[in-house]
């Protein structure tokens, strides 16, 4: 199990960029699949991106968002460009033990969660 702490959220104008960070505790981070989700009010938690030995980005954001990780720093990042008002949500970092060859897109498949960071995009 790892403990996760997101940072980097805030208020940005449409068209702007933000980089979210998620710092993880624990010595098994390199063997974890890390993912980013978001949840807007009244909506389900939405998968955005995941990384283990490679990366997977949801089609809905693949032209604007990228995910990366630094195992030496136990940190995963979400770079968000060309932000839109509809990107406004609470963004969550999640983790689970890596299963070779499998990407999990449902939030129910992740064991560890951060507290979330608010991203607000103004028009």
Order of alpha helices (4+ residues) and beta strands (2+ residues): beta-beta-beta-beta-beta-beta-beta-beta-beta-beta-beta
